[in-house]
Amino acid sequence: MRGRVTIVTFFIALPCIRCDAPDGYVVDKTTDIGYRIFYQSQTWPVARDECEDDGAKLAVPKTLEEFSFMQKLVRGMHYPSIVDSEYQVVVWLGINNLDDYRIWKNIDGENINETGFHEWATGNGGGYSDAPEEPHCAGLDAVHWLRDFWCHRRQPYLCQINLKNKI
Ligand SMILES: *[C@@H]1O[C@H](CO)[C@@H](O)[C@H](O)[C@H]1NC(C)=O
């Protein structure tokens, strides 16, 4: 009996490469960062809170490789599953210029120009004024680099969990 339990445990445990990746998260094995797209669209601040409630953060690409991994996930999105968004194409990331329209910061308050990856789609990322009619939050789509977009719009969003730094 005891031996059988051991064998069963062994076979269940074997394919579990990243047992600590929560449900629904896809792990980039080169960085040990897990990502999940949420299809229930939310405004940017709500998306940020929802990621936190999930023990995660709105995703922030810090390298081209990280951005490419995220974009691959977005390209594989199941668009018909997106709920409550008028414009399903942009997926929220953890980047905004709400503090100071001249500086795009990630959700840890770092200037993204200084953290590595800050490639904007043509016409995006200018940060022209602090006027509310300007887009002050950022996301990505299947085709371009970073996109700026209006924080109050409801979009699907991408959360990330850094498995390496998890206790
Ligand atoms: C960040 O870099 C972009 C070019 O990618 C530049 O246009 C912008 O002025 C820089 N912003 C800051 C705050 O350094």
The ligand as a Gaussian input file, in Angstrom:
#p B3LYP/6-31G(d) Opt

LIG

0 1
 C       12.569000      57.910000     -23.003000
 O       13.082000      57.489000     -24.244000
 C       12.387000      58.005000     -25.375000
 C       12.977000      57.368000     -26.596000
 O       12.725000      55.975000     -26.578000
 C       12.504000      59.509000     -25.390000
 O       11.773000      60.030000     -26.470000
 C       11.957000      60.072000     -24.087000
 O       12.158000      61.454000     -24.029000
 C       12.633000      59.425000     -22.891000
 N       11.942000      59.856000     -21.683000
 C       12.576000      60.079000     -20.524000
 C       11.714000      60.534000     -19.391000
 O       13.771000      59.939000     -20.384000

